[in-house]
Amino acid sequence: MASQGSARASPPASVYYQHSGRLPLASRLSLRARRQMFDLFMKKLTPTGATRVLDVGVTSDSFFPESNYFERFYPNPEMITAVGTEDASQLPRDYPGLTYVRVEAGARLPFDNGTFDIVFSNAVIEHVGGRESQRSFAAELRRVARRFFVTTPNRWFPVEHHTGVPLLHYLPPRVYRALLIRTRYKYWSTESTLNILTASTLRHLFSDDADVEILSVKTLGLTSNLIAVGRGNR
């Protein structure tokens, strides 16, 4: 037990950053891409000081500057409700006014239909399982908010975001997973932990009435991230 007056304990390490390493250049590139995504969020959805925002998928990590970047950049933390499966209880301390709710993976979000004006979700949808699970996740986001902004890494970017391994993920998924499970990155070798999307597969996770628009963000001249913007349930 820490003694009284000792420094506050760091939050537990996030599984999603376990293979990110501590490379300043990679971190800077990631933060730059995320800044672009945030700027697109502000431009496309034009939130105001009264906009109720749900952030689905915050992390316990506080080491990497790109972690929880939405909270870092958003000017009205008191209007954010953040949910995640990890212990991110540090967020209300770091961003006064923010509400944090811990949730179970795959469970229904603990909010009524249309509670929020916007739901934001960064790099979560590739972690929820197969295509049906991803469709269910997309539908749940649409249930709780009038508009959505969902980001995910682009499968066709040459370096896989979670492992840092180049080109291997271009192989058919069965082959890619069979090779990856033999490496130190085996955590990411199952569909339940990582199911990378293309622009086409991302678009088709949402029903037609969502009016989905797919945006892209480039890193080093190549599309590194995809964004789906659209309407919630009417």
DONU-869095 format. One record per residue: z, x, y of N, C-alpha, C, O, CB in turn; residue in one letter. Coordinates in steps of 0.001 Angstrom, whole numbers, padded with zeros to 6 digits, always signed. Glycine has a CB too. Example, Ala and Ser with C-alpha at 12.3 -4.5 7.8 and 13.67 -1.06 7.14 Angstrom:
<nodes>
+007800+013190-005690+007800+012300-004500+007800+013200-003300+008465+014236-003319+009046+011308-004473a +007080+012850-002250+007140+013670-001060+007870+012900+000030+008039+013409+001138+005725+014084-000598s 
</nodes>
This chain:
<nodes>
+000000+000863-001188+000000+000000+000000+000000+000897+001234+000735+001883+001297+001242-000975+000007m -000836+000544+002220-000904+001350+003438+000370+001173+004232+000950+000087+004255-002131+000969+004292a +000802+002229+004879+002002+002151+005695+001721+001426+006989+000584+001377+007458+002549+003538+005977s +002792+000852+007574+002642+000125+008820+002115+001061+009896+002590+002185+010059+003977-000506+009250q +001101+000556+010640+000532+001349+011711-000599+002250+011273-001190+002941+012103+001586+002163+012331g -000923+002260+009960-002045+003082+009503-003356+002423+009871-003388+001243+010221-001974+003314+007985s -004435+003179+009796-005753+002662+010145-006137+001518+009218-005776+001501+008042-006805+003776+010082a -006875+000564+009770-007320-000573+008976-008223-000104+007853-009092+000743+008060-008046-001599+009853r -008020-000650+006665-008824-000251+005506-010281-000640+005707-010590-001681+006287-008276-000892+004217a -011166+000216+005216-012591-000089+005286-012925-001204+004315-012282-001321+003272-013438+001161+004984s -013940-002047+004641-014348-003087+003707-014929-002469+002451-015381-001324+002481-015364-004029+004355p -014927-003203+001343-015471-002660+000110-016957-002349+000238-017672-002989+001009-015240-003627-001033p -017409-001364-000524-018816-000978-000482-019699-002120-000964-019325-002871-001864-019058+000274-001332a -020865-002240-000361-021803-003289-000731-022717-002823-001854-023232-001705-001821-022628-003720+000480s -022915-003675-002841-023815-003348-003946-025247-003173-003446-026027-002437-004049-023760-004442-005025v -025595-003842-002352-026971-003804-001872-027326-002484-001192-028500-002206-000948-027207-004943-000915y -026317-001673-000888-026559-000376-000262-026190+000781-001188-026103+001927-000748-025775-000268+001036y -025974+000481-002468-025472+001514-003365-026445+002662-003588-026023+003766-003932-025127+000905-004675q -027750+002422-003396-028725+003490-003587-029465+003839-002299-030511+004487-002336-029720+003094-004653h -028927+003413-001175-029608+003670+000093-029478+005120+000534-030283+005606+001329-029060+002762+001170s -028459+005816+000017-028242+007180+000468-027742+007198+001898-027476+006152+002490-029521+007995+000348g -027617+008381+002439-027147+008502+003813-028168+009313+004595-027848+010355+005167-025733+009164+003877r -029403+008819+004610-030508+009527+005235-030723+008988+006648-031145+007842+006802-031799+009388+004391l -030449+009773+007670-030562+009274+009040-031944+008731+009374-032047+007713+010059-030216+010366+010002p -033020+009386+008906-034363+008919+009231-034621+007563+008602-035117+006661+009277-035415+009927+008764l -034295+007394+007314-034501+006109+006649-033703+005014+007332-034193+003897+007503-034113+006200+005173a -032479+005329+007721-031642+004345+008396-032241+003959+009748-032240+002785+010119-030220+004890+008581s -032749+004944+010479-033360+004650+011780-034599+003784+011629-034818+002864+012416-033720+005944+012504r -035415+004080+010612-036614+003273+010372-036236+001841+009997-036858+000885+010458-037474+003903+009260l -035207+001705+009155-034752+000379+008769-034231-000388+009973-034550-001565+010148-033672+000476+007699s -033439+000265+010798-032901-000401+011984-034015-000801+012933-033953-001868+013545-031901+000506+012703l -035030+000035+013063-036157-000301+013946-036887-001542+013439-037237-002424+014223-037139+000888+014050r -037119-001612+012122-037777-002788+011551-036929-004035+011762-037452-005107+012065-038050-002580+010053a -035622-003891+011599-034744-005041+011754-034644-005474+013213-034481-006659+013503-033359-004724+011208r -034742-004526+014119-034783-004896+015529-036035-005715+015820-035990-006686+016575-034739-003643+016422r -037160-005312+015213-038394-006079+015385-038237-007490+014838-038704-008452+015448-039566-005375+014694q -037577-007615+013684-037377-008942+013105-036480-009793+013988-036730-010984+014172-036779-008830+011705m -035440-009185+014532-034567-009930+015432-035336-010387+016667-035186-011528+017104-033360-009074+015842f -036155-009507+017229-036938-009880+018410-037889-011030+018094-038090-011915+018926-037728-008671+018933d -038470-011023+016903-039329-012138+016493-038520-013422+016348-038990-014500+016711-040041-011811+015169l -037314-013307+015823-036435-014475+015720-036212-015091+017105-036364-016301+017275-035077-014083+015077f -035857-014279+018077-035589-014780+019421-036841-015368+020063-036770-016374+020769-035033-013666+020295m -037979-014739+019816-039228-015206+020417-039714-016514+019788-040139-017426+020497-040303-014135+020279k -039650-016604+018453-040199-017771+017762-039277-018983+017844-039755-020113+017950-040465-017434+016311k -037958-018767+017797-037025-019886+017698-036269-020161+019004-035607-021192+019129-036036-019619+016592l -036362-019262+019959-035799-019430+021305-034418-020101+021308-034253-021158+021917-036753-020246+022154t -033431-019506+020639-032101-020112+020642-031455-020031+022021-031782-019157+022824-031208-019432+019607p -030542-020948+022281-029789-020956+023529-028315-020713+023213-027946-020517+022055-029982-022304+024295t -027491-020726+024229-026065-020554+024032-025415-021689+023268-024271-021564+022831-025398-020402+025342g -026127-022801+023099-025586-023955+022374-026157-024095+020965-025824-025040+020251-025859-025222+023152a -027009-023163+020564-027664-023247+019256-026700-022859+018146-026093-021788+018188-028908-022345+019215t -026561-023731+017151-025697-023450+016003-026501-022705+014952-027505-023217+014456-025097-024761+015412r -026063-021490+014607-026812-020628+013697-025987-020335+012444-024805-019998+012520-027210-019312+014400v -026635-020470+011303-026042-020063+010029-026754-018809+009548-027978-018799+009411-026137-021205+008963l -025987-017746+009288-026537-016511+008723-026146-016460+007252-024966-016327+006926-026019-015238+009495d -027122-016563+006372-026868-016592+004934-027151-015214+004342-028299-014771+004300-027733-017678+004239v -026086-014537+003883-026271-013273+003198-025730-012068+003925-026314-010988+003835-027686-013070+002945g -024630-012215+004646-024031-011044+005285-023418-010143+004217-023156-010571+003093-022957-011466+006330v -023198-008896+004592-022742-007885+003641-021390-007315+004051-020992-007404+005213-023772-006761+003522t -020697-006732+003089-019430-006060+003373-019639-004692+004017-018696-004116+004559-018624-005907+002094s -020855-004170+003965-021091-002804+004449-020894-002703+005959-021328-003572+006716-022504-002346+004078d -020237-001638+006379-020092-001366+007810-020464+000076+008143-020247+000530+009266-018658-001654+008261s -021025+000798+007167-021413+002190+007401-022788+002279+008048-022972+002989+009036-021403+002974+006089f -023759+001550+007484-025126+001650+007978-025301+000817+009245-024873-000337+009278-026121+001198+006900f -025917+001373+010287-026066+000618+011539-026967-000605+011401-026894-001521+012220-026617+001518+012615p -027815-000628+010372-028694-001780+010181-028024-002930+009439-028596-004017+009345-029926-001358+009434e -026813-002708+008906-026103-003770+008206-025702-004878+009178-025269-004611+010299-024863-003209+007492s -025855-006133+008727-025479-007289+009554-026041-007162+010969-025343-007391+011957-023947-007433+009610n -027311-006795+011040-027912-006534+012343-028007-007788+013199-028005-007705+014427-029284-005935+012166y -028090-008942+012560-028163-010175+013359-026906-010325+014209-026989-010633+015398-028342-011416+012443f -025759-010111+013606-024501-010188+014348-024419-009098+015420-023879-009324+016502-023310-010071+013387e -024945-007944+015118-024928-006827+016076-025718-007166+017335-025304-006821+018442-025500-005557+015429r -026852-007840+017168-027750-008079+018296-027571-009439+018970-027863-009569+020159-029156-007949+017836f -027103-010451+018247-027115-011811+018779-026094-011947+019910-024952-011515+019758-026819-012835+017660y -026486-012542+021044-025608-012546+022214-024471-013567+022166-023571-013516+023004-026420-012796+023424p -024493-014490+021206-023481-015549+021169-022818-015623+019797-023071-016565+019047-024109-016904+021524n -021967-014638+019452-021360-014627+018113-020520-015861+017821-020346-016226+016658-020504-013401+017953p -019995-016510+018855-019177-017702+018641-019983-018876+018092-019409-019861+017630-018510-018106+019936e -021312-018774+018142-022170-019835+017617-022672-019517+016210-023460-020278+015650-023354-020061+018549m -022222-018396+015633-022668-017984+014301-021634-018376+013253-020440-018119+013409-022925-016464+014258i -022115-019001+012184-021355-019104+010943-022061-018211+009941-023248-018393+009672-021246-020601+010427t -021340-017249+009387-021927-016279+008461-021364-016506+007069-020157-016687+006907-021656-014824+008930a -022231-016498+006063-021772-016654+004682-022330-015514+003840-023399-014974+004124-022203-018033+004097v -021579-015159+002797-022033-014119+001885-021196-014122+000633-020126-014730+000583-021983-012751+002552g -021688-013438-000379-020969-013354-001654-020015-012167-001699-019160-012087-002581-021957-013259-002804t -020162-011242-000749-019273-010089-000673-018144-010363+000319-018208-011318+001093-020058-008822-000264e -017119-009525+000291-016004-009673+001217-016389-009088+002574-016241-007890+002813-014731-008983+000664d -016877-009944+003446-017254-009527+004802-016247-010061+005814-016615-010449+006923-018681-010020+005153a -014983-010077+005426-013940-010643+006285-013717-009821+007544-012983-010247+008435-012642-010756+005520s -014342-008642+007633-014234-007847+008853-015062-008422+009995-014830-008087+011156-014664-006423+008582q -016026-009285+009679-016959-009740+010712-016298-010494+011861-016647-010235+013013-017997-010614+010091l -015353-011423+011614-014709-012079+012764-013936-011107+013657-013764-011374+014847-013768-013160+012275p -013472-009992+013107-012825-008982+013937-013858-008210+014757-013647-007905+015931-012008-008016+013065r -014973-007908+014109-016011-007129+014792-016773-007956+015826-017240-007425+016834-016989-006562+013775d -016893-009263+015569-017663-010153+016447-016811-011381+016747-016972-012416+016099-019034-010566+015792y -015909-011280+017718-014962-012364+017996-015661-013700+018257-016633-013787+019007-014099-012000+019192p -015129-014732+017609-015692-016071+017720-016522-016459+016515-016708-017644+016241-016527-016172+018955g -017027-015461+015788-017826-015728+014585-016946-016343+013489-015767-016013+013361-018496-014420+014071l -017546-017240+012705-016873-017830+011546-017479-017262+010280-018699-017275+010116-016983-019378+011558t -016634-016759+009371-017121-016226+008098-016605-017077+006948-015426-017427+006897-016688-014755+007916y -017517-017408+006013-017181-018188+004820-017729-017449+003603-018928-017179+003530-017763-019650+004905v -016870-017124+002660-017339-016483+001430-017807-017561+000464-017143-018585+000300-016220-015607+000784r -018954-017332-000179-019543-018319-001075-019851-017687-002424-019831-016466-002574-020816-018918-000460v -020136-018534-003396-020507-018078-004732-022024-018014-004854-022731-018894-004364-019916-019009-005814e -022515-016978-005502-023958-016848-005720-024478-018043-006510-023904-018418-007532-024285-015529-006463a -025557-018634-006033-026192-019746-006723-025571-021096-006463-026111-022114-006896-026177-019494-008157g -024439-021134-005761-023761-022399-005501-024353-023081-004263-024958-022433-003409-022247-022170-005318a -024170-024373-004188-024571-025138-003019-023768-024658-001813-022570-024401-001927-024368-026662-003253r -024418-024537-000669-023725-024118+000536-022727-025203+000967-023036-026390+000869-024737-023821+001669l -021544-024813+001440-020493-025792+001732-020648-026464+003092-019705-026508+003883-019150-025126+001662p -021852-026990+003361-022134-027630+004638-022942-028900+004396-023698-028998+003429-022893-026666+005588f -022768-029870+005293-023533-031107+005199-024987-030880+005587-025327-029872+006206-022915-032186+006085d -025829-031819+005219-027247-031757+005578-027397-031630+007097-026741-032343+007856-027998-033014+005060n -028257-030727+007525-028577-030600+008941-027433-030164+009831-027442-030466+011025-029082-031873+009429g -026455-029467+009295-025308-029019+010096-025718-028053+011202-025134-028064+012286-024274-028356+009200t -026722-027216+010930-027084-026140+011855-028461-026373+012471-029311-027070+011919-027059-024790+011135f -028640-025762+013637-029956-025814+014280-030918-024839+013610-032095-025148+013420-029837-025496+015785d -030406-023648+013248-031235-022603+012646-030468-021957+011507-029267-021713+011621-031654-021539+013699i -031154-021681+010414-030591-020831+009368-031404-019536+009335-032633-019550+009271-030605-021555+007965v -030687-018434+009380-031263-017094+009336-030826-016460+008015-029659-016560+007635-030811-016220+010579f -031751-015814+007321-031382-015141+006074-032235-013890+005926-033461-013959+005832-031563-016087+004841s -031562-012750+005909-032263-011467+005840-032131-010838+004460-031024-010553+004003-031725-010510+006903n -033262-010624+003799-033312-009842+002556-032333-010346+001504-031608-009569+000884-033025-008384+002850a -032326-011663+001317-031496-012283+000286-032355-012933-000789-032027-012864-001973-030557-013319+000907v -033433-013554-000390-034205-014384-001303-034779-013584-002473-035046-014160-003528-035325-015067-000551i -034974-012283-002315-035467-011453-003426-034374-011148-004445-034648-010542-005481-036045-010146-002890e -033134-011560-004161-032009-011251-005061-031471-012456-005821-030484-012325-006544-030891-010641-004273h -032085-013618-005682-031474-014828-006257-032019-015189-007631-031576-016175-008219-031681-015992-005328v -032974-014414-008164-033470-014671-009517-034953-014941-009556-035708-014470-008705-032743-015828-010122g -035370-015709-010557-036783-016020-010758-037319-016980-009719-036606-017384-008800-036995-016595-012128g -038593-017344-009875-039244-018181-008855-038548-019524-008676-038425-019990-007543-040702-018411-009222r -038093-020156-009734-037422-021447-009579-036114-021290-008817-035781-022131-007982-037160-022084-010948e -035379-020237-009091-034144-019981-008344-034451-019698-006875-033715-020130-005988-033372-018799-008963s -035531-018978-006623-035917-018707-005247-036329-019990-004523-036006-020173-003350-037057-017692-005210q -037040-020875-005222-037410-022163-004618-036168-023000-004313-036094-023654-003273-038357-022943-005551r -035210-022978-005212-033969-023727-004983-033210-023165-003786-032657-023920-002986-033078-023691-006238s -033186-021837-003667-032536-021200-002521-033229-021610-001226-032566-021950-000246-032547-019664-002672f -034558-021577-001220-035322-021978-000038-035034-023434+000328-034881-023761+001504-036829-021779-000281a -034960-024296-000665-034682-025711-000415-033278-025905+000153-033068-026762+001011-034843-026523-001705a -032313-025110-000326-030945-025215+000176-030860-024774+001632-030119-025372+002413-029996-024377-000682e -031597-023751+002004-031634-023338+003401-032206-024454+004271-031700-024717+005362-032465-022053+003562l -033238-025095+003796-033859-026184+004553-032940-027402+004638-033015-028170+005598-035192-026579+003913r -032084-027578+003649-031177-028731+003654-030170-028665+004795-029845-029688+005398-030442-028821+002329r -029669-027455+005095-028543-027342+006024-028952-027096+007471-028093-027085+008353-027645-026239+005580v -030255-026897+007742-030663-026559+009107-032017-027168+009449-032819-027478+008568-030714-025043+009287a -032251-027332+010745-033500-027936+011204-034662-026946+011178-035819-027348+011053-033326-028486+012609r -034355-025647+011298-035398-024621+011243-034864-023434+010448-033653-023253+010323-035842-024181+012682r -035776-022630+009915-035345-021464+009136-036146-020235+009518-037277-020314+009995-035485-021734+007636f -035503-019080+009283-036103-017768+009530-035630-016889+008380-034473-016468+008347-035692-017163+010962f -036531-016613+007432-036170-015945+006180-036977-014665+006052-038207-014707+006090-036412-016873+004954v -036308-013529+005900-036998-012249+005777-036851-011691+004368-035907-012017+003648-036459-011246+006802t -037800-010848+003993-037755-010185+002689-038637-008940+002732-039613-008922+003481-038215-011152+001551t -038333-007908+001964-039235-006751+001894-040588-007151+001308-040679-008061+000484-038604-005626+001049p -041614-006468+001739-042965-006700+001222-043193-005908-000058-043014-004690-000072-044020-006321+002276n -043579-006575-001115-043804-005869-002378-044856-004775-002242-044784-003770-002950-044224-006853-003459r -045827-004942-001355-046920-003981-001278-046630-002824-000333-047511-001998-000098-048174-004676-000848w -045426-002742+000214-045046-001521+000934-044853-000424-000105-044234-000676-001139-043734-001733+001799f -045361+000787+000132-045384+001794-000942-044032+002298-001421-043937+002826-002529-046162+002945-000492p -042989+002150-000623-041650+002586-001042-040785+001348-001238-040625+000540-000323-041006+003563+000010v -040228+001208-002437-039375+000051-002705-038067+000212-001939-037423+001258-002019-039107-000109-004233e -037672-000820-001200-036581-000720-000242-035224-000404-000877-034429+000326-000286-036481-001995+000522h -034953-000928-002043-033611-000843-002619-033361+000461-003373-032228+000937-003442-033385-002003-003545h -034406+001025-003928-034266+002252-004711-034797+003483-003978-034365+004605-004242-034984+002101-006033t -035735+003266-003059-036393+004388-002410-037463+005032-003274-038029+006059-002902-035380+005413-002027g -037744+004430-004433-038750+004970-005350-040143+004508-004904-040350+003311-004703-038461+004521-006822v -041097+005425-004746-042433+005018-004322-043315+004562-005481-043264+005122-006577-043102+006154-003600p -044123+003538-005219-045261+003104-006038-044921+002472-007395-045714+001685-007911-046133+004261-006274l -043790+002788-007969-043474+002271-009308-043505+000750-009345-043911+000168-010350-042103+002768-009758l -043087+000104-008279-043030-001362-008237-044414-002001-008112-044533-003226-008152-042159-001810-007076h -045461-001184-007961-046825-001713-007978-047258-002113-009389-048194-002896-009556-047796-000680-007410y -046587-001584-010383-046906-001924-011769-046556-003374-012060-045769-003970-011325-046164-000997-012738l -047127-003967-013129-046713-005314-013522-045201-005361-013711-044620-004406-014226-047432-005752-014820p -044552-006449-013306-043084-006500-013338-042467-006098-014663-041448-005408-014675-042631-007868-013002p -043057-006511-015786-042464-006174-017089-042458-004659-017306-041485-004102-017814-043238-006872-018234r -043544-004005-016921-043639-002554-017077-042700-001856-016097-041976-000931-016465-045092-002077-016863v -042724-002305-014867-041851-001728-013831-040385-001804-014239-039649-000827-014102-042057-002453-012491y -039965-002949-014734-038557-003124-015112-038196-002262-016321-037103-001702-016392-038266-004601-015418r -039121-002164-017261-038860-001354-018458-038688+000120-018110-037903+000819-018750-039997-001519-019470a -039411+000595-017109-039270+001986-016676-038015+002176-015824-037302+003168-015972-040510+002427-015890l -037754+001224-014936-036624+001364-014029-035289+001339-014768-034342+002008-014353-036657+000263-012988l -035201+000583-015850-033938+000474-016574-033522+001806-017202-032367+001977-017592-034048-000595-017653i -034465+002746-017297-034169+004063-017858-033709+005053-016794-033492+006227-017093-035390+004610-018570r -033561+004598-015578-033181+005475-014471-031798+005089-013938-031180+004139-014419-034234+005409-013339t -031330+005826-012952-030042+005485-012335-030125+004221-011493-029112+003743-010983-029554+006634-011475r -031338+003677-011347-031530+002447-010582-031582+001211-011485-032122+000178-011089-032808+002540-009760y -031031+001312-012675-031177+000230-013650-030593-001096-013162-030997-002159-013633-030516+000622-014948k -029641-001041-012217-029096-002291-011666-030203-003187-011139-030114-004411-011239-028090-001993-010547y -031255-002582-010572-032338-003344-009949-033461-003688-010921-034511-004169-010495-032903-002569-008789w -033265-003455-012207-034355-003615-013177-034484-005024-013727-035413-005292-014489-034159-002667-014314s -033588-005933-013368-033674-007300-013888-034154-008264-012811-033938-008040-011620-032314-007755-014431t -034791-009313-013233-035267-010326-012300-034119-010968-011537-034287-011380-010390-036057-011390-013037e -032964-011053-012161-031821-011701-011518-031270-010906-010337-030628-011480-009458-030727-011919-012529s -031510-009602-010303-031011-008785-009198-032083-008434-008179-031778-008220-007006-030408-007523-009733t -033347-008374-008621-034415-008033-007688-035740-008606-008159-036233-008263-009234-034524-006516-007522l -036307-009477-007349-037584-010115-007651-038418-010068-006367-038372-010982-005544-037390-011604-008173n -039172-008990-006219-039847-008683-004947-040997-009654-004697-041670-010093-005629-040372-007230-004947i -041211-009981-003422-042189-010993-003031-043361-010405-002249-043243-009380-001578-041515-012064-002206l -044479-011084-002361-045632-010831-001502-045697-011946-000466-044926-012903-000539-046962-010748-002333t -046605-011834+000493-046764-012893+001492-047104-014220+000826-046591-015266+001223-047854-012518+002506a -047965-014179-000183-048374-015408-000868-047224-016034-001649-047005-017242-001565-049539-015123-001808s -046484-015220-002410-045393-015800-003193-044279-016308-002289-043634-017307-002609-044839-014772-004180t -044041-015634-001163-043036-016120-000219-043426-017480+000338-042604-018394+000389-042844-015119+000924l -044657-017611+000748-045115-018883+001317-044948-020033+000322-044546-021134+000698-046583-018773+001747r -045259-019771-000937-045243-020843-001929-043857-021190-002451-043721-022060-003312-046109-020468-003071h -042826-020520-001942-041465-020934-002283-041044-022169-001497-040070-022830-001858-040485-019794-002022l -041764-022485-000433-041421-023611+000435-042427-024742+000254-043623-024501+000087-041374-023165+001912f -041936-025970+000289-042824-027120+000137-043708-027279+001370-043423-026716+002427-042009-028403-000104s -044780-028048+001223-045779-028163+002282-045209-028701+003591-045665-028321+004669-046899-029053+001825d -044211-029585+003503-043689-030181+004728-042822-029218+005537-042329-029582+006604-042892-031415+004393d -042630-027995+005042-041875-026994+005787-042697-026361+006902-042140-025692+007773-041377-025920+004850a -044033-026563+006890-044911-025987+007916-044666-024486+008076-044432-024001+009183-044697-026701+009262d -044723-023765+006971-044352-022346+006964-045389-021485+007677-046594-021659+007500-044174-021855+005532v -044900-020571+008472-045711-019506+009057-045171-018185+008535-043962-017954+008572-045690-019553+010632e -046054-017312+008046-045641-016001+007544-045938-014951+008602-047079-014792+009038-046361-015657+006207i -044899-014240+009007-045020-013147+009962-044807-011826+009237-044297-011806+008116-044008-013307+011125l -045189-010738+009862-045006-009425+009231-044483-008420+010243-044707-008537+011448-046327-008923+008619s -043779-007429+009713-043268-006317+010507-043771-005035+009872-043745-004890+008650-041700-006335+010594v -044224-004118+010688-044789-002870+010177-043831-001699+010368-043110-001621+011363-046116-002572+010865k -043841-000794+009395-043127+000471+009476-044116+001573+009131-044750+001529+008077-041881+000498+008523t -044252+002552+010000-045219+003637+009820-046628+003091+009592-047401+003646+008812-044806+004530+008642l -046951+002003+010278-048285+001420+010232-048565+000501+009064-049665-000042+008968-049264+002487+010217g -047608+000307+008170-047793-000542+006990-046801-001693+007014-045693-001557+007532-047630+000277+005692l -047204-002827+006453-046326-003999+006448-045150-003769+005513-045310-003708+004294-047104-005264+006030t -043972-003642+006098-042771-003359+005313-041945-004596+005041-041240-004666+004034-041925-002342+006017s -042025-005579+005934-041191-006774+005816-041992-008032+006115-042899-008031+006948-039989-006682+006755n -041642-009088+005428-042274-010396+005607-041234-011381+006119-040045-011264+005823-042906-010903+004276l -041702-012354+006893-040809-013366+007450-041440-014734+007273-042610-014928+007604-040508-013089+008947i -040678-015678+006756-041106-017082+006678-040344-017866+007735-039114-017862+007765-040859-017684+005244a -041090-018536+008596-040498-019372+009644-041007-020792+009435-042197-021000+009194-040857-018841+011091v -040111-021763+009525-040564-023126+009325-039495-024155+009627-038467-023850+010232-041040-023299+007926g -039754-025384+009195-038886-026520+009475-037966-026826+008306-038321-026639+007142-039715-027741+009812r -036781-027300+008643-035875-027799+007618-036290-029193+007181-037348-029687+007571-034432-027807+008129g -035459-029819+006375-035750-031166+005897-035735-032142+007063-034918-032026+007976-034737-031598+004819n -036642-033097+007020-036749-034065+008111-035995-035343+007745-035963-036288+008534-038236-034381+008423r 
</nodes>
